[in-house]
Amino acid sequence: MSVKDEIRHKVWNALTEKKLGRFPFPLVGRIPNFKGAEKAASFVQSMDIYKTASVVKVNPDAPQLPLRTAILKDGKTLLIPTPRLKDGFVMIKPDSVPAGEERKAASIKHMNTYGKVVPLTDIPGIDLIVVGSVAIHPDGRRLGKGAGYADREYAILREIGNKPVPVITTINSEQLVGDDIPRDSYDLAVDWIISEEGITETNTPYPKPDGIQWEHVTEDEMESMPILKELKGFRRGTDL
């Protein structure tokens, strides 16, 4: 087992043993849903970088559902990556969601009913990015569930010209670790850590990806994530 996986399993086990997790179970292999997710979301809503954001990209996992719901209630446009990036990104505009249906619209099951998959050329400028985490170091080093989707999503958005924007994660405080998390060049560092206990700025020294590192993209990934093929076409088009 790699060092990264050892840290992940330590956190999954701690959340399970201390009964800090919530459905869906088991927590292992997931961005774990956690008790305090609503409180963490409310802290995000209090932040200036959130208040001034018009378009927010949030991961599709269960613990970030309260925040996705709040984004729509607050009249902001929500961008959600489809699971495993199979279909790219779904955009939900607040005026397409009737009052009282924001939580339903922000769910993975119903997001396509209220929003639509958008091609790369139609993705609006994003002001704030929220990622889920399994473990997070106070200096911003992050571990997801191991598939690298959050890293790649950020890289895709930078590749199509989105400006560098703040990245935050919402977690249970048990997910904050002191372990020396190994870091690869394509890993996404986090600027703000929001838990049920409050808001912490990481002042991370680690640079974020400024695009896809194509040498790390496999043929299988190109086949399973059509958005990567679309991105290559997008790049060729902008080079003309």
Phi, psi and chi 1 to 4 in degrees:
 res  aa     phi    psi   chi1   chi2   chi3   chi4
   1 MET       -  134.1 -173.5 -178.7  -67.9      -
   2 SER   -70.9  164.2   70.5      -      -      -
   3 VAL   -59.3  -41.7  173.0      -      -      -
   4 LYS   -59.8  -44.5  -73.3 -175.6  175.0 -177.9
   5 ASP   -67.5  -35.1  -81.4  -22.6      -      -
   6 GLU   -61.1  -41.8  -71.9  176.7   -0.8      -
   7 ILE   -67.8  -42.9  -62.7  170.2      -      -
   8 ARG   -56.7  -49.5  -70.7 -175.3 -178.6  102.8
   9 HIS   -66.3  -32.9  -80.3  -86.0      -      -
  10 LYS   -61.1  -42.9 -175.8  177.8   79.9  168.7
  11 VAL   -70.7  -47.4  170.6      -      -      -
  12 TRP   -55.3  -43.1  -76.0  -36.6      -      -
  13 ASN   -66.9  -40.8  -68.9  -21.3      -      -
  14 ALA   -65.1  -43.2      -      -      -      -
  15 LEU   -62.3  -39.3  -70.5  172.7      -      -
  16 THR   -68.3  -48.7  -58.9      -      -      -
  17 GLU   -65.0  -35.2  -68.6  166.2    4.5      -
  18 LYS   -90.8    4.7  -63.4 -179.9 -179.4 -178.3
  19 LYS    56.1   43.5  -59.3 -172.2 -176.0  -54.6
  20 LEU  -100.5   -3.5  -64.7  172.5      -      -
  21 GLY   -90.7  163.8      -      -      -      -
  22 ARG  -135.7  166.4  -60.4 -164.6  -58.3 -163.9
  23 PHE   -50.6  139.3  179.5   85.1      -      -
  24 PRO   -86.8  148.2   29.1  -33.5      -      -
  25 PHE  -112.6  157.3  -65.6  104.4      -      -
  26 PRO   -72.6  161.7   29.7  -35.7      -      -
  27 LEU   -73.3  -27.5  -57.1 -178.5      -      -
  28 VAL   -59.5  135.1  174.3      -      -      -
  29 GLY    85.6    2.9      -      -      -      -
  30 ARG  -124.9  164.2  -55.1  179.1 -170.3  -86.8
  31 ILE   -72.8  109.0  -61.8  -64.8      -      -
  32 PRO   -71.9  132.1   26.9  -34.4      -      -
  33 ASN   -71.0  141.6 -162.2    4.5      -      -
  34 PHE  -138.0  152.9   59.8   87.7      -      -
  35 LYS   -69.2  132.9  -67.1  178.8  179.4  178.0
  36 GLY   103.3    3.8      -      -      -      -
  37 ALA   -61.8  -37.9      -      -      -      -
  38 GLU   -66.9  -39.9  -69.6   80.3    8.7      -
  39 LYS   -64.3  -43.1 -174.8   64.8  174.9  176.5
  40 ALA   -60.5  -41.9      -      -      -      -
  41 ALA   -61.6  -39.7      -      -      -      -
  42 SER   -66.6  -33.7   70.2      -      -      -
  43 PHE   -64.9  -40.8  -81.1  127.1      -      -
  44 VAL   -58.6  -42.9  173.9      -      -      -
  45 GLN   -60.9  -22.9  -73.2  178.8  -81.1      -
  46 SER   -83.5   -9.3   73.7      -      -      -
  47 MET   -82.6  142.0  -60.0  172.8   70.7      -
  48 ASP   -61.2  -38.7  -72.3  -19.9      -      -
  49 ILE   -65.5  -24.8   56.6  173.1      -      -
  50 TYR   -80.2  -45.8  173.9   84.3      -      -
  51 LYS   -59.7  -35.3  -68.1  176.5 -179.1  178.1
  52 THR   -88.7   -7.1   58.4      -      -      -
  53 ALA   -78.3  138.5      -      -      -      -
  54 SER  -100.4  -34.6  -62.5      -      -      -
  55 VAL  -126.2  126.1 -177.4      -      -      -
  56 VAL  -126.2  129.9 -173.7      -      -      -
  57 LYS   -98.5  127.1 -168.5 -132.9   95.0  171.7
  58 VAL  -131.3  139.7 -173.3      -      -      -
  59 ASN   -62.7  158.1   58.0  -63.5      -      -
  60 PRO   -86.5    7.9   31.2  -35.5      -      -
  61 ASP   -79.4  161.4  -57.6  -81.7      -      -
  62 ALA   -58.1  -42.5      -      -      -      -
  63 PRO   -67.2  -16.9   20.7  -31.9      -      -
  64 GLN   -96.4    4.0  -78.1   70.3   44.9      -
  65 LEU   -59.3  -43.6  176.3   58.3      -      -
  66 PRO   -58.2  -36.1  -25.1   35.3      -      -
  67 LEU   -74.2  -40.3 -177.7   55.0      -      -
  68 ARG   -59.9  -39.7  -64.1 -163.9  -60.3  -88.3
  69 THR   -61.7  -45.9  -57.8      -      -      -
  70 ALA   -61.9  -38.3      -      -      -      -
  71 ILE   -58.8  -45.3  -72.2  165.4      -      -
  72 LEU   -68.2  -40.8  -66.1  173.6      -      -
  73 LYS   -62.0  -32.6  -73.6 -176.2  176.0  179.8
  74 ASP   -84.5    6.7  -69.0  -23.6      -      -
  75 GLY    76.8   25.9      -      -      -      -
  76 LYS  -104.4  156.6  -57.1  177.5 -172.9  -65.3
  77 THR   -82.5  134.0  -64.3      -      -      -
  78 LEU  -110.6  129.6  174.4   62.9      -      -
  79 LEU  -114.7  123.9 -160.7   74.7      -      -
  80 ILE  -122.1  124.7  -51.9  174.8      -      -
  81 PRO   -67.5  139.2    0.2    6.7      -      -
  82 THR   -70.7  149.6   54.6      -      -      -
  83 PRO   -52.5  131.6  -29.5   37.5      -      -
  84 ARG    61.3   17.3  -63.4  179.2  177.5   81.4
  85 LEU    56.2   24.8  -89.8  178.5      -      -
  86 LYS   -62.7  -39.0 -172.8  174.0 -179.0 -179.6
  87 ASP  -116.7   17.0  -65.4  -44.1      -      -
  88 GLY    82.5 -130.3      -      -      -      -
  89 PHE  -121.7  140.9  -63.1   86.7      -      -
  90 VAL  -102.4  131.0  171.3      -      -      -
  91 MET  -109.1  128.2 -178.5  169.4   65.5      -
  92 ILE  -118.2  119.6  -53.2  174.0      -      -
  93 LYS   -92.7  141.3  -65.6 -173.2  175.9 -179.0
  94 PRO   -62.1  -29.5   20.5  -31.9      -      -
  95 ASP   -75.3   -5.1   56.1    9.6      -      -
  96 SER   -96.3    2.9   68.5      -      -      -
  97 VAL  -116.5  112.5 -178.6      -      -      -
  98 PRO   -60.2  147.2  -22.6   34.1      -      -
  99 ALA   -55.3  134.2      -      -      -      -
 100 GLY    93.3   -9.2      -      -      -      -
 101 GLU  -109.8   13.8  -63.6 -177.1   25.8      -
 102 GLU   -63.4  -41.1  -67.2   88.7   -3.1      -
 103 ARG   -65.8  -40.9 -176.2  177.1  176.2   86.8
 104 LYS   -62.3  -45.5 -178.2  178.4  179.2 -178.4
 105 ALA   -63.2  -32.9      -      -      -      -
 106 ALA   -82.9   -3.7      -      -      -      -
 107 SER   -82.6  152.3   69.2      -      -      -
 108 ILE   -62.8  -36.2  -60.5  -51.3      -      -
 109 LYS   -63.0  -34.9 -176.1  176.4 -180.0  179.4
 110 HIS  -116.2    1.5  -63.1  -73.2      -      -
 111 MET   -61.7  -31.9   65.5 -178.1 -175.4      -
 112 ASN   -73.2  -18.9  -71.9   91.3      -      -
 113 THR   -73.2  -37.0  -58.5      -      -      -
 114 TYR   -97.0  -22.3  -65.8   84.2      -      -
 115 GLY  -124.2 -168.9      -      -      -      -
 116 LYS  -148.2  150.8   63.3  177.3 -177.6  178.9
 117 VAL   -68.0  131.0  174.3      -      -      -
 118 VAL  -113.5  138.0  -71.8      -      -      -
 119 PRO   -67.3  161.5   22.9  -31.1      -      -
 120 LEU   -56.7  -34.3  -67.5  175.9      -      -
 121 THR   -68.8  -16.7   50.9      -      -      -
 122 ASP  -106.9    4.0  -67.9  -15.0      -      -
 123 ILE   -73.4  124.0  -68.9  177.3      -      -
 124 PRO   -73.6  166.8   29.3  -34.4      -      -
 125 GLY   -61.8  130.1      -      -      -      -
 126 ILE   -99.6  135.9  -66.7  166.2      -      -
 127 ASP  -100.8  -22.2  -55.7  -55.2      -      -
 128 LEU  -154.6  140.8  179.2   63.4      -      -
 129 ILE  -122.8  133.2  -71.0  175.8      -      -
 130 VAL  -117.0  131.1 -179.6      -      -      -
 131 VAL  -123.8  148.2  -64.1      -      -      -
 132 GLY   -83.3  162.9      -      -      -      -
 133 SER  -143.5  153.2  -61.2      -      -      -
 134 VAL   -92.3  -46.8  173.2      -      -      -
 135 ALA  -139.8  149.6      -      -      -      -
 136 ILE  -143.0  136.4 -170.7   85.5      -      -
 137 HIS   -92.6  149.3 -170.8  -81.0      -      -
 138 PRO   -56.7  -21.6  -27.5   35.3      -      -
 139 ASP   -89.6    9.4   68.0    6.6      -      -
 140 GLY    98.2   -8.7      -      -      -      -
 141 ARG   -67.3  135.8  -77.2  176.2  -71.1  168.7
 142 ARG  -129.5  147.0  167.4 -168.6  170.9  -86.8
 143 LEU  -121.5  124.6  -72.2  178.3      -      -
 144 GLY   -90.7 -155.7      -      -      -      -
 145 LYS   -81.4   -4.2   58.2 -169.9  174.4 -174.3
 146 GLY   113.8   -3.4      -      -      -      -
 147 ALA   -91.5  -15.7      -      -      -      -
 148 GLY    80.9   16.8      -      -      -      -
 149 TYR   -69.0  -42.7  -67.0  116.4      -      -
 150 ALA   -61.9  -40.5      -      -      -      -
 151 ASP   -60.7  -45.2  -49.3  -46.6      -      -
 152 ARG   -70.7  -37.2 -166.4  151.6  -75.4  171.4
 153 GLU   -61.2  -44.7  -70.4  154.0   13.4      -
 154 TYR   -62.0  -44.0 -175.5   91.3      -      -
 155 ALA   -62.6  -38.7      -      -      -      -
 156 ILE   -61.7  -46.2  -72.2  169.8      -      -
 157 LEU   -64.4  -38.0  -64.7  172.1      -      -
 158 ARG   -67.9  -37.1  -68.8  -71.9  -72.3  122.8
 159 GLU   -61.7  -34.7 -168.6   91.5   31.7      -
 160 ILE   -90.0    5.9   65.1  174.3      -      -
 161 GLY   106.4    4.5      -      -      -      -
 162 ASN   -68.0  139.3 -155.7   87.7      -      -
 163 LYS   -68.2  157.7   64.9 -177.4 -176.0  -66.8
 164 PRO   -61.0  132.7  -19.5   31.4      -      -
 165 VAL  -133.2  161.4  -63.7      -      -      -
 166 PRO   -62.5  144.9  -19.1   30.4      -      -
 167 VAL  -119.5  127.5  175.8      -      -      -
 168 ILE  -123.1  158.6   69.7  175.9      -      -
 169 THR  -131.8  143.4 -170.4      -      -      -
 170 THR  -108.5  131.3   57.9      -      -      -
 171 ILE  -144.1  168.7   60.7  161.5      -      -
 172 ASN   -84.8  144.8 -178.0  -82.2      -      -
 173 SER   -58.2  -21.1   52.9      -      -      -
 174 GLU   -66.4  -19.4 -170.9   67.4   27.6      -
 175 GLN   -84.6   -6.2  -64.7  171.8 -101.7      -
 176 LEU   -82.1  121.7 -169.0   64.3      -      -
 177 VAL  -125.3  154.7  -58.5      -      -      -
 178 GLY   -98.1    1.3      -      -      -      -
 179 ASP   -62.0  148.6  -57.9   78.2      -      -
 180 ASP   -79.3   86.9 -174.4   16.1      -      -
 181 ILE   -68.7  121.1  -64.1  176.2      -      -
 182 PRO   -61.5  150.0  -19.2   31.7      -      -
 183 ARG  -132.4  132.4 -173.3  175.2 -179.1  -80.5
 184 ASP  -101.8  162.5  -66.4  -57.8      -      -
 185 SER   -63.4  -25.1   59.7      -      -      -
 186 TYR   -94.8    2.0   45.5   79.2      -      -
 187 ASP   -72.1  143.9  -74.3  -19.7      -      -
 188 LEU   -93.7  121.3  179.3   63.1      -      -
 189 ALA   -88.6  155.8      -      -      -      -
 190 VAL  -109.5  140.2  169.0      -      -      -
 191 ASP   -91.3  -31.2  -60.2  -61.7      -      -
 192 TRP  -136.4  136.6  -63.7   87.9      -      -
 193 ILE  -113.3  122.3  -59.9  167.8      -      -
 194 ILE  -118.3  120.5  -39.3  -61.6      -      -
 195 SER  -122.4 -176.6   75.2      -      -      -
 196 GLU   -67.3  -11.3   80.9  -72.0   -1.6      -
 197 GLU   -96.7  -15.9  -65.3 -177.7  -13.0      -
 198 GLY   146.9 -161.1      -      -      -      -
 199 ILE  -114.9  130.4  -59.1  168.3      -      -
 200 THR  -129.6  127.3  -57.3      -      -      -
 201 GLU   -88.4  132.1 -173.9  172.6    8.9      -
 202 THR   -84.6  -26.3   67.3      -      -      -
 203 ASN    49.9   44.3  -64.3  -57.0      -      -
 204 THR   -59.6  136.3 -174.0      -      -      -
 205 PRO   -87.0   -1.9   33.3  -35.4      -      -
 206 TYR   -92.9  130.9  -59.3  105.4      -      -
 207 PRO   -71.0  152.8   27.3  -34.4      -      -
 208 LYS   -94.3  158.1  -63.8  179.0  177.9   60.9
 209 PRO   -60.3  141.0  -18.5   30.3      -      -
 210 ASP  -106.5   10.3   57.3    6.9      -      -
 211 GLY   167.7  177.8      -      -      -      -
 212 ILE   -72.2  133.9  -66.6  -71.4      -      -
 213 GLN   -90.9   92.0  -64.9 -176.2   14.4      -
 214 TRP   -62.5  -23.7  -67.5  101.3      -      -
 215 GLU   -67.3  -15.8   65.9  -87.6   20.5      -
 216 HIS  -100.0    3.7  -65.2  -66.3      -      -
 217 VAL   -95.0  123.5  178.3      -      -      -
 218 THR   -88.1  164.6   67.1      -      -      -
 219 GLU   -62.5  -38.3  -71.9  -61.3  -39.6      -
 220 ASP   -61.3  -40.5  -74.9  -14.4      -      -
 221 GLU   -67.0  -37.4  -72.4  172.1  -29.6      -
 222 MET   -61.8  -36.8  -72.5  -66.7  -71.5      -
 223 GLU   -75.7  -38.5  -70.7  -58.7  -42.2      -
 224 SER   -82.9  -17.8   63.1      -      -      -
 225 MET  -123.1   85.4  -60.4 -178.8 -151.7      -
 226 PRO   -55.6  -23.9  -25.7   34.6      -      -
 227 ILE   -62.0  -26.2 -167.9  171.4      -      -
 228 LEU   -70.4  -37.8  -66.9  175.5      -      -
 229 LYS   -65.8  -40.9  -70.8 -176.3  177.5  179.7
 230 GLU   -61.0  -39.0 -177.3 -173.2   -6.4      -
 231 LEU   -64.7  -40.3 -178.0   60.1      -      -
 232 LYS   -63.0  -39.9  -78.7 -145.5  163.0 -178.0
 233 GLY   -66.1  -38.9      -      -      -      -
 234 PHE   -60.5  -43.8  179.7   92.6      -      -
 235 ARG   -65.4  -40.7  -65.5  173.0   76.7 -125.5
 236 ARG   -63.6  -39.8  -77.0 -164.6  -63.9  -89.4
 237 GLY   -64.0  -39.4      -      -      -      -
 238 THR   -75.2  -18.9   55.6      -      -      -
 239 ASP   -82.7  -13.9  -71.3  -19.2      -      -
 240 LEU   -72.3      -  -65.1  176.8      -      -
